[in-house]
Amino acid sequence: MASARWRQCESITSQLGFLAKHPTTGAAIQSPYVAIADKYMTQANRLGSEIYQIVRENCTGEYKGASPQDDVMKRLLRARKGY
């Protein structure tokens, strides 16, 4: 969700620009969407790191194939069909 919200803020920033008009003084200020996007990006990175840490701690054995990417999808699809 944080990643989706970050992308939405980035899209709005691309459309409206990095600057906004201050409501009382009329001076140029940083767009609030830039700060919001930064917070969501930080949150998404933190959550991704937490997920990675949990997965790393719960791995019980090392992968023993030639490469983790070798026909993984093919093997999964065949296992589901019972071939």
Short mmCIF file of the C-alpha atoms (twelve columns), coordinates in Angstrom:
data_MODEL
# 
_entry.id   MODEL 
# 
loop_
_atom_site.group_PDB 
_atom_site.id 
_atom_site.type_symbol 
_atom_site.label_atom_id 
_atom_site.label_alt_id 
_atom_site.label_comp_id 
_atom_site.label_asym_id 
_atom_site.label_seq_id 
_atom_site.Cartn_x 
_atom_site.Cartn_y 
_atom_site.Cartn_z 
_atom_site.pdbx_PDB_model_num 
ATOM 1  C CA . MET A 1  0.000  0.000   0.000   1 
ATOM 2  C CA . ALA A 2  2.842  2.372   0.838   1 
ATOM 3  C CA . SER A 3  4.441  1.654   -2.521  1 
ATOM 4  C CA . ALA A 4  1.191  2.346   -4.382  1 
ATOM 5  C CA . ARG A 5  0.704  5.604   -2.499  1 
ATOM 6  C CA . TRP A 6  4.297  6.620   -3.234  1 
ATOM 7  C CA . ARG A 7  3.699  6.035   -6.965  1 
ATOM 8  C CA . GLN A 8  0.516  8.102   -6.785  1 
ATOM 9  C CA . CYS A 9  2.351  10.999  -5.123  1 
ATOM 10 C CA . GLU A 10 5.118  10.775  -7.730  1 
ATOM 11 C CA . SER A 11 2.510  10.896  -10.495 1 
ATOM 12 C CA . ILE A 12 0.906  14.000  -8.982  1 
ATOM 13 C CA . THR A 13 4.329  15.617  -8.546  1 
ATOM 14 C CA . SER A 14 5.098  14.930  -12.210 1 
ATOM 15 C CA . GLN A 15 1.850  16.617  -13.226 1 
ATOM 16 C CA . LEU A 16 1.943  19.600  -10.860 1 
ATOM 17 C CA . GLY A 17 5.676  20.128  -10.348 1 
ATOM 18 C CA . PHE A 18 7.928  20.360  -7.326  1 
ATOM 19 C CA . LEU A 19 6.802  23.817  -6.222  1 
ATOM 20 C CA . ALA A 20 3.541  25.059  -4.753  1 
ATOM 21 C CA . LYS A 21 2.213  28.440  -3.697  1 
ATOM 22 C CA . HIS A 22 2.143  29.227  0.032   1 
ATOM 23 C CA . PRO A 23 -1.496 29.782  1.064   1 
ATOM 24 C CA . THR A 24 -0.932 33.039  2.994   1 
ATOM 25 C CA . THR A 25 2.224  34.651  1.620   1 
ATOM 26 C CA . GLY A 26 1.999  33.444  -1.972  1 
ATOM 27 C CA . ALA A 27 5.695  32.566  -1.968  1 
ATOM 28 C CA . ALA A 28 6.992  29.451  -3.658  1 
ATOM 29 C CA . ILE A 29 7.310  26.427  -1.357  1 
ATOM 30 C CA . GLN A 30 8.034  22.741  -1.785  1 
ATOM 31 C CA . SER A 31 5.002  20.812  -2.955  1 
ATOM 32 C CA . PRO A 32 3.447  18.861  -0.080  1 
ATOM 33 C CA . TYR A 33 3.296  15.814  -2.369  1 
ATOM 34 C CA . VAL A 34 7.104  15.667  -2.387  1 
ATOM 35 C CA . ALA A 35 7.242  15.317  1.403   1 
ATOM 36 C CA . ILE A 36 4.372  12.819  1.424   1 
ATOM 37 C CA . ALA A 37 6.064  10.745  -1.289  1 
ATOM 38 C CA . ASP A 38 9.295  10.743  0.716   1 
ATOM 39 C CA . LYS A 39 7.469  9.438   3.800   1 
ATOM 40 C CA . TYR A 40 5.765  6.669   1.822   1 
ATOM 41 C CA . MET A 41 9.033  5.664   0.143   1 
ATOM 42 C CA . THR A 42 10.758 5.482   3.533   1 
ATOM 43 C CA . GLN A 43 7.888  3.409   4.908   1 
ATOM 44 C CA . ALA A 44 7.909  1.029   1.920   1 
ATOM 45 C CA . ASN A 45 11.687 0.541   2.205   1 
ATOM 46 C CA . ARG A 46 11.434 -0.119  5.933   1 
ATOM 47 C CA . LEU A 47 8.643  -2.662  5.474   1 
ATOM 48 C CA . GLY A 48 10.531 -4.376  2.662   1 
ATOM 49 C CA . SER A 49 13.594 -4.676  4.865   1 
ATOM 50 C CA . GLU A 50 11.510 -6.126  7.697   1 
ATOM 51 C CA . ILE A 51 9.967  -8.709  5.371   1 
ATOM 52 C CA . TYR A 52 13.386 -9.645  4.003   1 
ATOM 53 C CA . GLN A 53 14.749 -10.035 7.538   1 
ATOM 54 C CA . ILE A 54 11.860 -12.325 8.543   1 
ATOM 55 C CA . VAL A 55 12.305 -14.489 5.463   1 
ATOM 56 C CA . ARG A 56 16.061 -14.669 5.994   1 
ATOM 57 C CA . GLU A 57 15.644 -15.705 9.632   1 
ATOM 58 C CA . ASN A 58 13.084 -18.386 8.773   1 
ATOM 59 C CA . CYS A 59 14.969 -20.081 5.939   1 
ATOM 60 C CA . THR A 60 15.794 -23.571 7.168   1 
ATOM 61 C CA . GLY A 61 17.962 -24.843 4.361   1 
ATOM 62 C CA . GLU A 62 20.053 -23.711 1.477   1 
ATOM 63 C CA . TYR A 63 18.755 -24.002 -2.077  1 
ATOM 64 C CA . LYS A 64 20.438 -26.961 -3.793  1 
ATOM 65 C CA . GLY A 65 19.601 -26.292 -7.451  1 
ATOM 66 C CA . ALA A 66 21.883 -24.941 -10.149 1 
ATOM 67 C CA . SER A 67 20.275 -21.542 -9.841  1 
ATOM 68 C CA . PRO A 68 17.101 -20.388 -8.046  1 
ATOM 69 C CA . GLN A 69 15.800 -19.008 -11.349 1 
ATOM 70 C CA . ASP A 70 16.187 -22.230 -13.391 1 
ATOM 71 C CA . ASP A 71 12.720 -23.233 -14.561 1 
ATOM 72 C CA . VAL A 72 11.115 -22.480 -11.209 1 
ATOM 73 C CA . MET A 73 7.836  -21.437 -12.809 1 
ATOM 74 C CA . LYS A 74 7.781  -24.498 -15.063 1 
ATOM 75 C CA . ARG A 75 8.288  -26.808 -12.077 1 
ATOM 76 C CA . LEU A 76 5.577  -25.051 -10.103 1 
ATOM 77 C CA . LEU A 77 3.070  -25.330 -12.935 1 
ATOM 78 C CA . ARG A 78 3.889  -28.997 -13.528 1 
ATOM 79 C CA . ALA A 79 3.561  -29.784 -9.817  1 
ATOM 80 C CA . ARG A 80 0.098  -28.238 -9.802  1 
ATOM 81 C CA . LYS A 81 -1.079 -30.344 -12.756 1 
ATOM 82 C CA . GLY A 82 0.419  -33.486 -11.281 1 
ATOM 83 C CA . TYR A 83 2.861  -34.174 -14.162 1 
# 
